[in-house]
Amino acid sequence: MAEEITEPVQAAPEEEAPKQEAPRPEGPAQAAPAPAEKAKKKDGPALTVLTVLLVLVGAADLALWGLAGFYFFGNL
């Protein structure tokens, strides 16, 4: 595994580098809306059709590989 290479950090006296605080917003904080509050996007019929086609293609692929394996092992 890769090892992390770090350089030593020199501690600066507090007089030279004063701590800076993050600015605080004044007024009410506006948080991002929760996922439940967002408008739900309805799935269109195209998504359902594509999902069914994908499942059918997967089933056909499985059947073809099974048939190919059956003939391959049947001829040994």
N, C-alpha and C positions, 0 to 999 in steps of 0.2 A: 504494500500500500504506500501511497505517497505520504511523505512526512511534511509537516508544515514547518517552514523556515520563518522564524521571526527575528526581528532585530530588537535589541534591548531598548526600552523606552527610558529616556532621562526624565526624572521628576523635576518640574520647574517650580520655583518658589511661588507662593500665592501672590506675592506682591507683583511679580512680573506678568503672570497670566491669570487675571481675575476670571472667575467663573461667570459664564454668560448663561442666563436663563432663557428658555424659549419664550417668545412673546405669547401672552395669553389673550385670547379673543375676548373682547368685551361684549356682553350681551349673551343671549342664549346660544348655546352651541348647536350647530346644525349637523346632526349625525346622518349618515347615509340611511336611506329607507331600508327597512328589513325586507328580505325576499318575499315574505307573505304580503307585504304592503304593495309591492310592485304589481302592475297590471299583468295578469296572466295572459300569455299568448296562446290562443287556441290553435291546436294542430289542424292543419288543413287535410283534405282527403288525399292529397298527393303523398303525404308522409305515411299514411296507412297503406296505400297501394304499394309504395316502394318497400315498406317493411314486409308485406306479404310476399312480394316478388323475391326479396332477399332470402326469406325463409324457404321458399320453393326452390330457388337455385341451390341453396345449401343442401336441401333434402335430395335433389337430383344428383348433386355432386357426390354425396354420400352413397347413394344407390349405385352410381356408375363405378366408384372405387370398390364397392363391395362386390359388384359383378365381375370387375376385372380381377380382383383377388381370388374370387371363386374359380374362374377359368384358369388363372395362373397356377393355383395350388391343385386344381383338378388334373392338370396335365403333367404333374411331376411324377 
